[in-house]
Amino acid sequence: MGKLPFYSRSLSVAEEFISSQYCKVKLSSDSESSATSITCRRFPEIGVDSWKLGYNFEFDAVGMEELCLVSVDHGSLSVRRESGFETCRPGGVMLLNQPGRPFHGRGVECGQTVVLLEAAALLRAVGADEHGECPLDGFRPVSRAAESRLAAGFTYLAALADAEVLTGRLVGRRAADFLAALVLDCFPHKLGTELREAEGYRARVSTWKKATAFIEENARRDIGLPEIARAAHVSPRAVQYAFFKHSAITPVEYLRNVRLAGAHAELLLSDPHLVTVGEIARKWRFVNPGRFAGLYREAYGSPPSVTLRRI
């Protein structure tokens, strides 16, 4: 991991270096000059490399397991597809390959940012099986705006790499997650259902966290489902669904459990000569003493009066 610079005017030396860092590659060129400058920046699960090839060339690549994406800065890069050559020009972004499949291309005095990403990172981003097939369903971004976002993201990651920000394993892993999300956001893919489910899950968790925090902070106030929903910025139905999916109880049941826990803690700490069970129950919004006693016994195995007299 880290930065590895390379420069050579020998085509065979460049071919050997590229083969050692990426996959088996055969380079050919009719140009008299063959100056190759490459800076490899490698981190957990991703690579963010800079290439400058000052000559026209063709290449054949075999067996590259990572996804290889390029953002062209100058010159051009073309890759053979089933329908012919697809060309990427300055400002453009293109996926070169599908993992493990050979690909052939050519370039014209090309300068480019080369980004490597494991397909597993894309699958992990939406909670899918990391051992599944690559989900990308095309070699170009879905729009020119998406292409611009990708190019900016690649530049940002290269700057972080040069500043040695990505050297830690945890930071490198988060960089891979960021890159995977960016690629999924900008390329066509086959993860529509998984992505919607992941987004729905995140939304439900966010709703549940907001609602539970509100309940725990305001359990002694006169609140109910409408107030909980407003605090979570969703409808009552949405907050009920979030609780059902995340904790298998209703928001009102969660509120009741928090109030019972608060009353239980206060009963344990109170002096029976100074306070009654009824006073504590009312403080925690239990207006029916008999109902409170029944719920308390069900939760803690004994009447609240026994807990209060333990001191």
C-alpha positions in Angstrom: 0.0 0.0 0.0 1.1 3.6 -0.5 2.5 5.5 -3.5 4.7 3.9 -6.1 6.1 6.1 -8.9 7.3 4.7 -12.3 8.9 6.3 -15.4 10.5 4.7 -18.4 11.1 5.4 -22.1 11.2 1.6 -22.8 8.0 0.1 -24.0 9.0 -3.4 -22.8 9.9 -2.0 -19.3 6.5 -0.2 -19.1 4.7 -3.4 -20.2 6.5 -5.3 -17.4 5.6 -2.7 -14.8 1.9 -2.5 -15.8 1.7 -6.3 -15.8 3.1 -6.5 -12.3 0.7 -3.8 -10.9 -2.6 -4.5 -12.8 -2.8 -7.7 -14.9 -1.0 -9.4 -17.8 -0.8 -6.7 -20.5 0.7 -6.6 -24.0 1.7 -3.1 -25.2 2.5 -2.1 -28.8 3.3 1.2 -30.4 4.6 2.6 -33.7 5.6 5.9 -32.1 9.3 6.8 -31.9 8.9 8.1 -28.3 7.5 5.8 -25.6 7.7 7.9 -22.4 5.5 6.3 -19.7 4.9 7.9 -16.4 2.7 6.2 -13.8 2.0 6.9 -10.1 0.3 4.1 -8.3 -1.6 4.9 -5.1 -2.8 1.7 -3.4 -5.1 1.4 -0.3 -7.4 -1.3 1.1 -9.8 -2.3 -1.7 -9.0 0.7 -4.0 -6.3 2.1 -6.2 -6.2 5.7 -7.5 -3.4 6.0 -10.1 -2.2 8.6 -12.5 -1.0 7.7 -16.0 0.7 9.7 -18.7 1.6 8.0 -21.9 3.2 10.3 -24.4 2.7 8.2 -27.5 0.0 6.3 -29.4 -0.4 2.7 -28.3 -2.6 -0.4 -28.4 -3.0 -2.9 -25.6 -4.4 -6.3 -24.7 -5.2 -7.1 -21.1 -6.0 -10.4 -19.6 -7.5 -11.5 -16.2 -7.9 -8.2 -14.3 -10.0 -9.0 -11.2 -10.8 -5.4 -10.1 -13.0 -3.0 -11.9 -10.8 -0.5 -13.8 -12.3 2.9 -14.3 -10.6 5.8 -16.1 -11.1 9.5 -16.2 -9.3 11.0 -19.2 -7.5 14.3 -18.7 -6.0 14.7 -22.2 -5.7 12.6 -25.4 -8.1 9.8 -25.8 -8.6 6.1 -24.8 -10.7 3.6 -26.7 -11.9 0.1 -25.8 -13.3 -2.5 -28.1 -16.9 -3.5 -27.4 -19.2 -5.8 -29.2 -20.4 -3.0 -31.4 -17.0 -1.5 -32.1 -14.6 0.9 -30.3 -15.9 3.1 -27.6 -13.8 6.2 -27.1 -13.3 8.3 -24.0 -12.1 11.9 -24.4 -11.0 14.6 -22.0 -13.6 15.0 -19.2 -15.0 11.6 -19.9 -15.2 8.6 -17.6 -15.4 5.0 -18.7 -15.3 1.5 -17.2 -12.7 -0.5 -19.1 -13.6 -4.1 -18.1 -15.8 -6.6 -16.3 -13.8 -8.6 -13.7 -11.7 -11.5 -15.1 -12.6 -10.8 -18.7 -9.9 -9.8 -21.3 -10.2 -6.4 -23.0 -8.4 -4.7 -25.9 -8.0 -1.0 -26.5 -5.9 1.9 -27.9 -4.8 5.3 -26.8 -3.6 8.6 -28.3 -1.0 10.4 -26.1 -3.3 9.7 -23.1 -3.2 11.2 -19.7 -5.7 9.7 -17.3 -6.7 8.8 -13.7 -7.1 5.1 -13.3 -9.3 3.9 -10.4 -9.4 0.3 -9.2 -12.3 -1.0 -7.2 -13.3 -4.5 -6.1 -16.8 -5.5 -7.2 -17.4 -6.7 -3.7 -17.4 -3.1 -2.5 -20.3 -2.3 -4.7 -22.3 -5.3 -3.4 -21.4 -4.5 0.2 -22.7 -0.9 -0.3 -26.3 -2.1 -0.6 -26.0 -5.1 1.7 -26.0 -7.7 -1.1 -23.9 -10.9 -1.1 -20.3 -9.8 -1.6 -19.6 -13.0 -3.6 -22.1 -12.2 -6.3 -21.4 -11.1 -9.8 -20.4 -7.5 -10.7 -23.6 -5.5 -10.7 -22.6 -2.8 -13.2 -24.8 -2.9 -16.3 -22.9 -0.6 -18.7 -19.5 0.9 -19.4 -20.4 4.6 -19.3 -22.1 6.8 -16.7 -25.8 7.4 -16.9 -25.4 11.1 -17.8 -22.9 13.9 -18.5 -23.6 15.3 -15.0 -22.8 11.8 -13.5 -19.6 11.7 -15.5 -18.6 15.1 -14.1 -19.3 13.9 -10.5 -17.2 10.8 -11.0 -14.3 12.8 -12.4 -14.4 15.2 -9.5 -14.6 12.2 -7.0 -11.6 10.6 -8.6 -9.6 13.9 -8.3 -10.7 14.2 -4.7 -9.5 10.7 -3.8 -6.2 11.3 -5.6 -5.7 14.5 -3.5 -6.4 12.6 -0.3 -4.0 9.8 -1.3 -1.2 12.3 -2.1 -1.8 13.9 1.3 -1.4 10.4 2.9 -4.9 10.7 4.4 -6.0 7.2 3.2 -3.1 5.2 4.7 -5.1 3.9 7.7 -7.0 0.7 7.1 -10.3 2.1 8.6 -10.0 5.3 6.5 -9.1 3.2 3.4 -12.2 1.0 3.9 -14.4 4.1 4.2 -12.8 5.5 1.0 -13.8 2.3 -0.7 -17.3 2.6 0.6 -17.5 6.2 -0.7 -16.1 5.2 -4.1 -18.6 2.3 -4.4 -21.5 4.6 -3.5 -20.3 7.1 -6.1 -20.0 4.5 -8.8 -23.4 3.0 -8.1 -24.9 6.5 -8.1 -23.4 7.3 -11.5 -23.3 4.0 -13.5 -26.2 1.8 -14.7 -26.5 -1.3 -12.5 -28.6 -4.3 -11.6 -29.1 -3.5 -7.9 -32.3 -1.5 -8.0 -34.2 -3.7 -5.6 -31.3 -4.1 -3.2 -30.6 -0.3 -3.3 -34.2 0.6 -2.6 -34.2 -1.9 0.3 -31.0 -0.5 1.7 -32.3 3.1 1.4 -35.5 2.0 3.1 -33.7 0.3 5.9 -31.5 3.3 6.5 -34.6 5.5 6.5 -36.4 3.2 9.0 -33.3 3.2 11.3 -33.1 7.0 11.2 -36.8 7.3 12.0 -36.5 4.7 14.9 -33.4 6.5 16.4 -35.1 9.9 16.3 -38.3 8.5 17.8 -36.7 6.5 20.6 -34.4 9.5 21.5 -37.5 11.7 21.7 -39.4 9.2 23.8 -36.5 8.6 26.3 -36.0 12.4 26.8 -39.7 13.2 27.1 -41.3 10.1 28.7 -42.6 12.0 31.8 -44.4 14.5 29.5 -47.9 14.0 28.1 -46.9 12.6 24.7 -48.3 10.0 22.3 -48.0 8.8 18.8 -48.7 12.2 17.1 -45.9 13.9 19.1 -43.5 11.0 18.5 -44.1 11.2 14.7 -43.7 15.0 14.6 -40.3 14.6 16.4 -39.1 12.1 13.9 -40.4 14.2 10.9 -42.6 11.4 9.5 -46.2 10.3 9.6 -47.6 8.3 12.4 -47.9 5.3 10.0 -44.2 5.6 9.1 -43.0 5.7 12.7 -45.2 2.7 13.5 -43.7 0.8 10.6 -40.1 1.7 11.6 -40.8 0.3 15.1 -42.4 -2.8 13.8 -39.4 -3.5 11.5 -36.7 -2.5 14.0 -38.0 -3.6 17.4 -41.2 -5.6 16.8 -43.2 -3.4 19.1 -45.3 -0.2 18.7 -44.1 3.3 19.6 -46.7 3.4 22.3 -45.5 0.1 23.8 -41.9 1.5 23.7 -43.1 4.6 25.5 -44.8 2.5 28.1 -41.7 0.4 28.6 -39.5 3.5 29.1 -42.0 4.9 31.6 -42.1 1.6 33.5 -38.3 1.5 33.6 -38.2 5.1 34.9 -40.8 4.3 37.6 -38.9 1.1 38.6 -35.6 3.1 39.0 -37.4 5.7 41.1 -39.0 3.1 43.3 -35.7 1.5 44.0 -34.2 4.8 45.1 -37.1 6.4 47.0 -37.9 6.4 50.7 -41.3 4.8 51.4 -41.8 7.2 54.3 -41.5 10.2 51.9 -43.3 9.1 48.7 -46.0 6.6 47.7 -46.3 4.2 44.8 -49.2 6.3 43.4 -47.1 9.5 43.4 -44.3 7.9 41.4 -46.8 6.2 39.0 -48.5 9.6 38.3 -45.1 11.2 37.8 -44.5 8.7 35.0 -47.9 9.2 33.5 -49.7 6.1 34.8 -53.0 7.5 35.9 -54.6 4.2 36.8 -52.9 2.7 39.9 -54.3 -0.8 39.3 -53.2 -0.8 35.7 -49.8 0.4 36.7 -49.5 -2.3 39.3 -50.4 -5.0 36.8 -48.0 -3.8 34.2 -45.2 -3.4 36.8 -45.7 -7.0 38.2 -45.7 -8.4 34.6 -42.4 -6.6 33.9 -40.5 -7.0 37.2 -42.1 -10.0 38.9 -43.4 -8.3 42.0 -45.7 -5.4 43.0 -44.3 -1.9 43.0 -45.0 -1.6 46.7 -42.5 -4.4 47.4 -39.9 -2.6 45.4 -40.5 0.7 47.3 -40.2 -1.0 50.7 -36.8 -2.6 49.9 -35.0 0.3 51.6 
